[in-house]
Structures are given as structure tokens and as C-alpha cells.
Amino acid sequence: PTLALSDIQPFLNTVDASKPYGALPATWYEQPTAGIFYFTAVAGLGKLPSRLLPLVPFFCNAFTKIGTARRDYTDMARLLDLYTGGMGLSPHARTRFDGPGDCTPFVTFSGKCLERNESRLFEIVDEFLTDFNFADLNRLRNLLLEYRSSLESMVVRSGHSFAISLSARHFSTTRYLNEMWSGIHHLRAIKEITEDLSDERLRELSADLVDIGKQIFTQRNLKLALVGEDSALTAAVTPLENILRKLPEGETDAYGPPDISLGDELPKEGWSTTTAVSFVARTFRTVRMEHPDAPALAVISKMLRSLYIHREIRERGGAYGGYAMYNREDGLFGFASYRDPHIVNTLNVYTSAAEFIRSGQYADEDIKEAILQVCSEIDRPDPPGPAARKAFYRQLIGLSDEARNQFKSRLLSLDREQVLDVAGRYFIIEPEQMAEAVISSADHLQQANEKLDRPLAIHRI
């Protein structure tokens, strides 16, 4: 059994914002959420000083775990468990889909609760936003050590993601910031901080974390999304007005790109750590989602993974996994391997994969199956609450429903000739246009360098 392309709905399901419930800087979504209320506050990071940017992920991690000026962390944990379904902060670096594609960095502060606990949720939000505190140095020390340990354990568990991030970081400010916040460079920054956990150093760190909060949690810098049923949204107006009234006004326009500069050359690097396997990534630039060739690139990524990369890297090469990925937000195409016994052979497979996709040695049915795979991703259903949140984030980065529908329309009309045309134009890549990053042991990296025409620059994680 299989689907025909004509079975696919030509338009995406969309979530429209509701009428405003008040004069707040908020987007309201009246949705059938079965009595659950969703709260999201977004704070721009574009004006944050560059010295504070590397601390943003730990700030987010520790913010709801360290207590406030009113209560210690155990009391806050009890309140969160008793009255909410979870509350936390996350850092994001996204590329805008409108205009020239500027980087948009922001923090999200999200929580959810049953409608009957909505007033309690806003009391907790009020306490976090107006009385956040990082003065408990013992707790701060423990959180730092736990955070470092979790990052170190992820290197081998998610090594392919780290390798992709390393290879992509010089293509755009967004990718550079993502590496700073979630990649190997972030791990190295945390390791450097945790080498000195004296009270004096912790007091300095505490002051920096407080400074981040003071700069981003201001009236003009917050954008809100509220999702729930009519009664829950109506009840949210007054407590939100009271919370915002307590915050300083602050600056506007903090959603632009941060003040950081990219490297001049694309990386070709090896990063050594204690692992018996390798994670090999290659990235190169293509085009972004609004370009007519974007749907074909998305389809090519699925075809390469299922028809070539899986066979050559997993079945013949013995790796646990092989990937071909197209990032339509940043316009990047990448390859990666997971728990791979090879380095040089895998890089050669990436080169031959480009030759394979240009050759046309695949059937029309393979193209159709790849189109269905892409459709399954973009049509994946969400419950009403999460679906509305996603709609809010799309609005934040300028991704319109019109642009999404245009992409899907082009996707469903793809034919073999278009796929071959796009493959022929984007998969002839000069070595200096490709970025490569390998995470492996020092011995494996040295052995690979003896065989490579362009050796890897070796760094230690």
C-alpha cells in the first residue's frame, strides 16, 4: 500500500491568532486545549553584550532551578510541581525568513497549567521575573557541575549533532550562535568556567547572570503568547498587566543580530575526545526556503539518505547511522555519520554521494517516496496548544503561511527533470566551499590526516 501525491492535501493546516483580549504586547490563541493554559514570554537578545552571550544557555538552565529572592530552590520546585505542568527557559538563534535573513536571537520562558491553577502560575511567573536571584553560591556551584556533566555525556551520545554544528558555524551568524550555545565551543566555555569555582569567581558569575536577566526582562523587550480557551485567556489579562507594570521599560528592537563576527575561512577540523568511534560531518551552502530550488533540495536529502548514504555508511561501512540533511531556514546542506569506524572513507562517500545524485540512477518512484517523506514532516499534526505556540514562533521569525504553502505546492509538483537540474547545479562543490568537522579519538584523527590531501586542523575538546 502506498499514497499517491494526489492524496496529499495541497495546503498546510494553519493556526490563526484570535482577537486581542487586552492592550498587552501579546498574541492570543483561543484553542480547544481541554482545560490547559499555555504561557510563553519571548525576550530578544540582540542588545546583550558579547561577553554575556556565552552564558545565556546556563542562565536559562539555572533560572527556574536556583530559587528567587523570596524562596529557595526547594520551595520553588514544590510550587512548580504542585501548580504547573512545567516551566523553563530556552535559548534560540533563528534566521528570519523575510528580508535579508538576519539572525534573530531570543529566550523563551514557557509554562503550562490547568485552568484552575492559572492564578498560581502567574504568581510564579511574577516571582521569577521580578525577583530572580543567583545569590545561592552553593546551589550555583552544583548546577554548574551538573550542567557540565550533562554536556560532556552528550558528546558521544549526540556526536553527529555536535559535528554538524562545528562544520556549519561559519556560514551564518545564526549557525555561529547555535554553536556558541549548544555545541563543542559551549562545552569548552563551561569547562573553563568550572575550573575555578571559588566563592569569588561564583560571585562574579552570579552578577553576570543577574545582569542578563535585568537587560532582557523589560516591558518593551517581551512578546507574549497565550493559548487556551476563552475563559482562561480572559482571566490572563489582569495578572499579566500587573506583572509588566513591575518591570522596567527597557529598550526596543532587541531582536536584531548580535554584535559578533564570523571566521573568514570554513573549518576543516578534527576534535579529539575519548571515543573509539567517529562522527564525521560535511556542510556546504545551497539556497533558502523561498528559492524555487528549495523543495528539490529537501527531496534530494531524503533520497541520498535512503538510497545511498545508508547503504554505503551503515551497511558497508559499519557505522550506526548516516544522514543527509537540508536546512531550508539557513540554506545549508549537510552529511553526517554516527558512531562511525571510518573517517577518510566516509568523506569519500560524501563526495561520491554527489556523483550519485547527479547520475540519475534512481526511479521516479524513489522521487515520489522522498516527496512523501518531506510531506510527512511538514504535515505532522500537533495538539492545539503546541500547534499555536509553533504558529507564534513562525510569526516571530517572519515565516508566513503563504510561504509555507508555496513551498509545499512546489514540492508536490516536482518531477524528475527538476530534481536532476537541481542536483547538477548544487552538487558540484569545490573543496574550499565545503566545511568539515570530525569528532574522534586523537589516534584516529592522526591516522586520517596521513591519508587526506587537506589535513584536518586538530583541536582538543
N, C-alpha and C positions, 0 to 999 in steps of 0.2 A: 504493500500500500504506500502511496505517496501523494503529496499535494501537487496540484498544477499551480503555476503562477497566477492563473486566473482565479484561483480560490482565495488568494490573499487580498485582504481589504486594502484598497489603494490609499486610504488616508489613515493617519495615526489617530488614536484616541487622545483627546486633549482635555485639560482641566482649566477652566476659566475662573478668574478671580470673581468674587461676589462684590456686591455694592459695599462701600465703606460703612463700618459701624461707628466710626468716630473720626476725629480730625488727627489721628495718630499717624506717624510715618510707618504705616503697616499695610500689608496686603492680606485681605481676608478671604478665606475659602470655606464657604458653607458646604459641608460634605456629610454624607451618612456614615459617621465614624463609630456607630454603635456605642455612644456614650464616652468615647475617648477624646480628650482635648490635646492638641499638639501646639507647642510653643517653640518658635525659633527666632533668635535675635542674631543679626549679622553685623559685624563690626569690621570696617575697612582697615587695612594695614599699610596702605601705600605711603603714609607720612611717618611711619615708625623709623627711628634712626637705624642705620645699617648695623650698628654694634648690637642692637637688641634683637634683630631678626632671627639669628640662630637659636635664641631662647624661646621662640614662640611655641614650638611643639611641646616643650616641657611645661611651659606656662599653662597650656591647655590641659595637659595630663594631670597637673597638680591642682588646678584651680578648685575643683569640687572635692578634693581629697584631703586638703590640709586644714580645713576649718575656716572660720571667719573671726573678726574682732569680737563677735558676740558669743560664739560657741566653738568648742574644739571639734576635731575631725570625727570623733566617735559619735558625738551628738548629731552632727550634720548627716552622718551616714545613716543613723536611725531615722531621721526625718525623711531623707530621700527614699529609704526602703518603705516607710510607712505610708507616705502620701503620693509618691510618684512611681512611674514605670521606668525611671532612669533619667539622668540629667548629666550633660557633659559638654565639653568644648572640643572643637576640631579645627586645625588649620587647613586652608585651601589656597592653592595657587591655580587660577584658571585663565584661559585665554579667551578674550571676548570674541564673539562671532560677528559683531557689527564693527564697522570702521576698519582701522589698520590691524586689528588683532592684538591690542595691548594686553599685558598681563594685569589681572585683577586679583590681588591677594586679600583674603579676608578670614576671619574667625567666625565659626558658627557656635552659638550657645543654644542647645536644644534640650527640650524636656517634654514629657507627656504624662498625663494623669487621667484618672476617671473624672467625669464632670463634677461629681460631688466633692472632689478634692481640689477643685480649681483654685479656690481662695488660698488654700495651703501652698499650692505650687507657686503662686505669685508672692507669697510671703518668703518663700525660699529664694526665688529669683531676686527679690528686693534685697535680701540679706547678702547674697553673693555679689550683686552689682554695686551695692553702696558700702559694704563693709568687708570686702575681700581683704585677705591678710595672709602674709607669708612669714610671720614672725616666729612660728614654732620651728626652731632650728633643728631639733632632733627629728621631727617629722619630715622636714625638708631634706635632711641627710638621708633618711630611709627611703623616701620617694625617689631621690636621685639614684641611689644604688639599685633599687628595684627597676627603675626605668632603664638604666644602663644594662642590667642583666637581661631584660626583655629584648632590647635591641640586639645584643650580642647573640642571643639564641635564635634570632630571626635570620641571621646572615646565611646560615646553611639551609634553614628551613625554607627561606624565600630568596635564595641566592640569585635566581634568574631575574627577579624584580629589581634587586639591587644592581645587577649588571646592566640591565636596560636603562635604569636611571643614570648610572655613570656615563654610559655611552651617549645619552641624549642631552646631557646637561648644558652643552654649549650651543644648542640650536635655537634657544629662545630664553627669555627671562623667566617664563613660566617653568620651563624644564629645569633651569638653574635653581630656582627657588624650591621646587619639589625635591631636588637632590639635597639642598641645604636642610630641608625639613624632614625628609624621610629616607634619605639614602646613606651611603657609607660616610659621606662628609658630616652628616648629622651625628652618626655614631662616634666619629673621631672627636667632634666638638664636645660631646657628652663625656667621653673618656678623659679628655683634657680637664674638664671641669671637676670630675670626680677624683682626679689625682690629688687635689687639695681640698679637703672638706673640713678645714679648721673653722672655728666659730667666726673668725674674722672674714674669711672668704665667703662663708654662708650668709653673713650679714650683708655683704656686697651683692651677692646673688639675690637675696630677698628684696633688697632695694630696687634692683633692676626689674624683677618680676612685678613689683608694685607699680613701677614706672610704666610698664607695658599696659597694665590694667587702667591706670589713670589716663593714658593717652588714647586708648581705643574705646573705652566705655563712656561715651559722651552722647548728649542728645542728638547732635547733628550727624553723628557717625553711625548711629544704629538704624538698621532697617529690620522691620519685624514681619513675620508671617504667622498668622493664627489660623488653625484648621480645626473645625469642629462643627457641631450642629448649632442651629440658630441661638438657642438659649445660652450655650457656652460662649459664643462669640459676643453676645450682648453683655454677659457678665464680665468679660475681659476688659472692657473699655476703662472703667474707673480705676481698677488697680494698676493698669499699665500707665495711665496718666499720672498717677501718684508716684510710680517708680521713676518715670522720665523726669518729673519735676525735681527730683532729688539729685539728678546727675548734672555735671557742668555742661555748658553749651558745646564747647569744643569746636573743632574745625570741620568744615565740609570738604567734599572732594578727596576723601582718603581712600578711594577705591581705584586710584591710578597705579601705574607701575612703580615699584620701589626703586630707590636710588642704588642700584647695583650694576656692575659691568661684567660682561661675559668674557671668557677667554678668547684669544684670537684664533687658536687652532683647535680643530676637532680632536678629541682624545683618541689615543691608541695605547691602551694601558692594560697592565696586569696588576691585580690587587691580591696580595698573598695573605692567607689565613690558615688555620689548622683544619684542613679538609682534605679528604682523599679523592674528592671528585671536583669537577669544574662546572662553572656557569659561564657560558660564552654568549656575548651579545654583540650585534651589529645594528647600527641605525643610520638612516640617510633621509634626506629631505624629499618630500613629494609636494602635494598640494592639500589645501584645507577643504572642509566640507562644502563650502559654497561653490567650489570649482566643478565643472561638468564631469571631470575625470574621477572625482572622489568615489562615486558608487562602484566603479570598476576596480579601484584600488582596494576597497573593502572586500569585494568578491575575490580578488586575487589573493588576498591574505588567507581566506578560508581554503581556497584551492591549494595553495602552496603547503599549508599545514597538513591537510588530509591526504593529498596526492603525492607529496614529495618529502617534506621535512620529517613527517612521522616515519616514513619508510627508511630514509637514509640515516636519521639521527637516532631514532629509538630502536627500530627493528634491526638495522645493520650495525649501527654504531654503539648500541648498548646503553644509551642514555635513558633516564627515566622519562624524559619528555622533550619535545621540540616545538617551537612556536614561530608563527609568522603573524605579525600584528600591524594593523594600520590605525594610527591615531588621527582621526579626522579633525579633532579640535586643534592640534598643533601642526598637522600636515606632515607627520613623520611615519616612516615605515621601518619596521624592525624585525630582526630574527633573534631568537634566544634558545638556549638549551638548559635543561635542568638535570642536575646530578649526572654529569657527562664525563665519561672516562677519557675523552679526547679534547684537544684544543685546536690544533692545526687542521685535522681532518674536518672538524665541524666548520671552521672558517671556510674551507674549500667547498663544503656542502652549500653554504650560503651563496657562494659565487655560482655554483652550478645550478642552484635553485632559480637564479635569474635567467640562466640559459634555458631551463626547462619551461618557465612560464612564457618566454618569447617563442619557443618552438611550436607551440600549439598542439602538443602531443597529449591532448585530453579531449573528451567528448562533450557535446552540447549538454548532455545530462549532468556532467560534472559542474558545468557553469550554473545550471538550474539549481542543483543541490546547494551550491555555495550561496546563491541568491537567497534561498530559503533559510540558510543558516543566519545570514545577516538580518533577514526579516524577523527571525525568531528572537534575536537580541533586541531589536528596536521596538518590537510589539509585545515584549514581556509584560504581563499585567502586574499591577501593584494594587494593594489595598487603598481605599480612598485617602487616608491620611498621608502615607508616604508618597502617593502619586501627586498630591497637592504640593508637598514640600519640593519634589523634583521640579514641578512647574515653576515654583518660586525661584529656585536656583537657576533655571533656564532664563527666566526673566532678568536675573541679576547679571548674567554674562551675555545678554543680548542674543540668545538663541530663540528665534521666533518659531511658532508653529508652522508658519508659511515655509520657512527654510527647511524644516524637518520634513514636511510633506513633499517639498520639491526634491529633496534627496531620495525619498522613498519612491517617488514617481519615476525618477531616472533609474533607480535600482531595478524596478520591475520591468523596465523597457530595455534593459541591457541585452545585447546579443554578442555572439562570438566575435564578430568583426571589431566591435568596440573594445572588448577585452584584449584582443591581440594588439590593437592600436595602442592602448594604454601601456601594455606590457613592453612593447617595443620602444616607447618613449621614456619610461621611468626606470627600466631595469637594465640600462647600460650605464653603470656608475663608475666613475673614476675613483681610484683608491683614496685620493685626498678629499673626496666628498663624503666618505664614509667614516663614521666614528665606531670604534671597537673597544669593548671592555671585557676583561676576563677575571673572574674570581676563582682562585685555585690555590694550591699549595705552592710554596716558593720553588720546590724542585720541579714541579710540573710546568711552571711558568718559565723557568730557566731552560728546560728541555724544549719547550715550544719555541723560544726565541732563537735557539740554534738552527731551527728549520725555517723560520719566517724570513721573507725578504725584507719586511719592515718590522723590526723587533718591537715588542711592547715595552713601554716605559714602566718599570716595576715600582710599586708602592706597597707599603705595609698597612693593613687595616688596623 
